[in-house]
Amino acid sequence: MNPLLENDHARLLSMLRSLSFEKRKVTLASGKESNFYIDCKRTTLTAEGHWLVGRLLLDRIHRLAPDVTAVGGLTLGADPIASGVSMASWLAARPLQGFIVRKEVKGHGTGRAIEGPPLQPGTRVAIVEDVVTTGGSGLKACERAEEAGLVIAGVFALVDRKEGGREAFEARGYRLDSLFDRSDFMGDEG
């Protein structure tokens, strides 16, 4: 990690723990049951959280996939993340375009699966995700992006629950990088 961002990293973790983390039984989007839940939108949609997520993931993207020119993911969890990264990239004078991947293509209007500025086939992109469990949402975003001719340079998440998502991405040839993982929230229980 960039030493200049260590305080931001610690602050974001503190915010995620206090605003987004709940230790309770819940059924996840994957259908799996869990004894904890992390709703990152409670953090990423705060002004400070938006800024921290943007700075931290932009740093990771620039270091691990420096040739990307756009960042996006599956709506809704990825929306504030892609926005934060795009905003931070503009302020850093290395702009990345943001985009949103629709869960379902609308039967009216433009019928696009990818919303945002036009991206040409061959554009190298970073896919962002809030919480990775099995990888289903991120893989759907990757699939839709590739159908649009985009090239996936990496997948970047806020939290990896360490429940098979990383392996699912790797099996499809994608590299997953996350700012945090299960142990940052569950400690030794993780």
PyMOL commands that set and color helices and strands:
alter all, ss='L'
color gray80, all
select helices_A, chain A and resi 3-20+41-44+47-64+79-91+136-147+165-171+183-189
alter helices_A, ss='H'
color red, helices_A
select strands_A, chain A and resi 21-22+26-27+33-34+37-38+70-74+97-101+114-115+124-132+151-160+176-181
alter strands_A, ss='S'
color yellow, strands_A
deselect
rebuild
show_as cartoon
